[in-house]
Amino acid sequence: MESPCILVCSIDMVTGYCFGCGRTQAEIGAWTLYTSEERRAIMAELPARLATVERKPRRETRRARMARERGEA
């Protein structure tokens, strides 16, 4: 199943979007219930949403750390 999750999982209190993926808490919670078409439609909106969050996460994400440790980053 496709997912935009980057393992940051922190919600911007101003926009209501996750700093990592751009989804709302409701979308994150219902992600497995959406059809593939619904997930793709939401994922198409995420870049624009992420541009509106007030701050970017300051900590290294788990995925970035794992890639760094494997020598990929």
N, C-alpha and C positions, 0 to 999 in steps of 0.2 A: 504494500500500500504506500503510495506517495505521501510524503509529509515534509513540510517546510521546517520542521523543528531542528534547531541547532543546539538544543540542550541549555538554553539560557533561562527560559521560563521565569520571567519577571515582567510584571505588567506596569506600563506607564500610566500613572494615575490621571494624567491630563487627557490622553487620547483613549485609554482603555485597551491599547494594543500591546502585545508582548514585544519587548525590546528585541528578542531574538528572531521571531518568525513573523510578527505583524498580525497574528490572529487575536481575536478577542477571547476572553475566558470561555464564553459560551461555545465558540467555534472549536476551541481546543478540546473541551469536554465532549462535544458531539462529533468529533472528527471521524471516528470509526463508523458512525451512523450515516454519514453523507455518502452519496453515490460518487463514483469517479468524476462525473461531470460537475457535480457541486464542488468537490474538492478542487478541481482544476479552475473553476470560476473564482473561487476564493483566492487560490494561489496567484491568479493573474492580477489581483488587486493588491497583493502584499508589498511590492516595491514602492508603490505610491503611499501606502500606509506607513511603511518604515521611514519614509522621508519626513513624516510629520511628528514622530516621537520627539519628546523634549530633550532627551539625553540618550546617548548610546551606553550600553553596559561597559563598565570599567574593568571588570574582571575577565580573565581569560576563560573562554568556554571550555567545557569538557572535551568537545569534539576538536577544538583547536589545540588543546594540550595534548591529546592523544596523537594528533597528526604531527605535532612538533616532536614528541617523543619517538615517533617512528621515523623522524627525519624528513617528513614530507613538507614541512613549512619552514 
